[in-house]
Amino acid sequence: MLIMEKKNSEKVESIDLMLKSAWLAVSKMYSDQASLYNSTAVQALTLLKIDPKEGTRSTNLGPKMAIEPTSLTRIIKLLEDNGYIYKEKTTTDKREVIIKLTDKGLNSRNLSKEVVLNFNKKVLERIAPEKFEVFKEVMTDILKIANELNHKK
């Protein structure tokens, strides 16, 4: 377990390092899986965030993924150039764009979804339901605390 020294020589668990270590391991696993299909984890996540039937407004995609618009623009361009998505203007406002999946994009999205579901299944097979419920509660509390400290109430 990761720990840090407190001034009075008492050891305290470093929550941020525990979270970061766990996320880095999960992220690496997703990146490794995506690389088998000449893709990246971010591209796979983007495809997962696009509604497979109706598409998703480009303005809604960034907040769903918690990434900056400039990064999202590059990802969308790459996905479009590689034939995973296409853009369609809305009928109400020609400036607004809906991102839709091509057949290739839908197939790739389904593969990505399978990887995520498989990971979730493996976690739920190894962690008792009551422990998982506590995990969800703790993660929710940590998120609230971090948001409060960021003044994002």
Secondary structure, 3 states (H helix, E strand, C coil): CCEEECCCCCEEECHHHHHHHHHHHHHHHHHHHHHCCCCCHHHHHHHHHCCCCCCEEHHHHHHHHCCCHHHHHHHHHHHHHCCCEEEEECCCCCCCEEEEECHHHHHHHHHHHHHHHHHHHHHHHHCCHHHHHHHHHHHHHHHHHHHHHCCCC
